[in-house]
Every structure is written in structure tokens, then in C-alpha cells.
Amino acid sequence: MASKLFVGNLSYSTTDDRIREVFEQYGEVLSATVVRDRATGQSRGFGFVEYGADTAAQTAMESLNGADLDGRSITV
């Protein structure tokens, strides 16, 4: 069963690929997306990571909540 994690407090320079790179350490990532403003294309400072396995999502959440990513302390 797939699990989707909310990732908040992202740096505006953080990309989809960067999130995927960090979260793949904990398991297979099905998707990693930074939410962007439709009009400007600017990051809105949050995104979502989807895992194929609940255990991978749980481990990533416990390990990365409060971690530093691109100079910001992220919320998972």
C-alpha cells in the first residue's frame, strides 16, 4: 500500500529531484513533488513524497522530521 508524506518548510530552491534524492535513502519513492504557484512557478515551500511501502514512509518520517534540507529545518 502506498503512503504519502507531507514535507513542509522547504527552501524555495529545493527541487523535485532533490527531495527524491534525500527520501530515496529510506525506500522506493514513487513520486516526489514540490508544490508550485500556478502563476509564477515559484515553490510554495511544501511538497509531497509517496512511498510504495508504509514501513519506508514511517522510517523516513521519523528520520527526516526536523532534519536540515537546503538550509531549512523540514517538517515531515
N, C-alpha and C positions, 0 to 999 in steps of 0.2 A: 504494500500500500504506500502511495506517495505521501510525503509530508512537506508542507510549505512553511518556510520560516520568514518572518518579517525581520528586516535588517534596517535599523534606524540610525540617525546621526551620522550619515555618510558624508564624506568630503564631497564637494561639488565636482572635484576632479576624478573621483572614483568611477571606473568603467565597469560594464557587464563582465568583461574578461577578467578584470582584477578581482571582482567578487568571486567569480567561478574559481580562479586560481587559489584563493585563500580557503574557500569552503570545500574544495575537492580533496583536501588533506584528510577529511573525515568520512569520505564515501563518495559514491557516484552521484554527481549533480545532474539532474535532468534539465534544469533551467536556472539561469541567474540573470536577473533583470534589475536595472536601476530605473526607477520611475522618473520620467522626464516631463517637463511642462510642454504641452502641445504647441503653444505659440512660439516659444523661444528655444526649445530643445535643451534648456538648462536642467540639470539634475534637480530634483525636488528634495534631495537629501535622504531618501529612503529607497528600499527595494525589496525584492523577494528572492529567496533561493529555494528550489524544490529538489528534494531528495527522493530516490526510489525506495529507500528503507527508513522506517521510523527510528531505528536504532542509530543510524548515521545522523539523522536530524537532531536527535536528542543529544548525542555526543558533541556535535558542532555547537549547539545552543549552549551547553554547559561550558565548553572550552572557549568560545569566542565572545560571549556576552561580556561587555566591558573591555574587550581587547582593543588595542590600538590598530587602526587601519587607516593608512594615509594621513596620519596626524590627528585623527579623531577617535574618541572612545565610543565604539559602536554598541548599539543595543540590539540583542537578538531575542 
